[in-house]
Amino acid sequence: MDIVLETADAFIFDHVYAKLWPVPNAATSVLEATEPLNEVLLSLSKNLSYVPSRPYEATFVSAPTAAYLSTIPRTNIVRQFISLFLINWLFALVFYFLFSGMSYVFVYDKRNLDHPKYLKNQMRMEIKQALSSIPLMALLTVPWFIAEIRGHSFMYWDLNDYGVTYLVLQFPLFILFTDFGIYLIHRGLHHPVLYKRLHKRHHKWIVPTPFASLACHPIDGYMQSLPYHIFPFLFPLHKMSFLVLFANINIWAILIHDGEYLTNSPLVNGAACHTVHHLYFNYNYGQFTTLWDRIGGSYRTPEKSLFDEKMKMSAATWKEQASEMERIVTEVEDEDDRQYLKGDTTESKKEK
């Protein structure tokens, strides 16, 4: 995240902090300077220090001029905390609406809106829940980013540090580690104590839309993100690899809620497996693969009807799904307090 923060500082935050907390008489000193500008800037910010994350930014002098003109330097931990929180919040919002919206428009089968277990005003409620949760999830994540940019992780930039072989191997290692961590956390969230207090909010959506990806309790969402942040504190991870993985993880969370079953792979825990999880609660806790569910005895093979274009949206399939879901939900939640459309398609047609 230091690369992201440095870029945001150069284009946005340096100017904002220089405006809000300027170095006294900085503008006058720069305009009236008779000595080289770099020397003037350094004299204005004599107590500042800066170590760039990328080797081609060799010194603090190479930073933009505005970086010198605030009394709150880039290295100030409070400034870093605020900046990273705003970046994380904005990043989550943009990804959520951009990719959930694209998935809904181009991928999601709108016939799902007539499913008997689709809720009244569901999409609106999903978005409202996500918007209320994203800020706290972003806030809770910032300490991990602070620790990373201050050099406490095993993230690296120079490819020579670990070689090209490890650069390739870090991707399957990351997937296996995080998939295992999420499996444990997700399964733990189904314990009755945690489920009713935290995870039930995400299981409100029996037939989710792509907007359900972040529609959860903020503590729930944060807990399931922990393996992603823990990994680089245990294993080396290239900084650009982290950014690529972090972006794709957010996209994957949307894809497994889009209801389009592109793969029936026994290894990939895709949308079909996650649909089973939302319908029947106690199966398929994994995020990327079915490995840990198979080992843990919680894997359930998606029904063949989900991959049949005619059968997956048939009244018979929906009736069978609803019947089993109603039996299981009383075991998990005691009672079902959701409000369903129950055959009234007026609202669903509006949302289409």
Helices and strands as residue ranges (DSSP letters): H 2-8, I 9-13, H 14-20, H 26-31, H 37-44, G 60-62, G 65-68, H 77-106, G 110-114, H 122-149, E 155-156, G 159-161, H 163-189, H 192-197, G 199-201, G 210-212, H 218-230, G 231-233, E 237-238, H 239-255, H 271-280, H 291-296, G 304-307, H 315-333, H 346-351
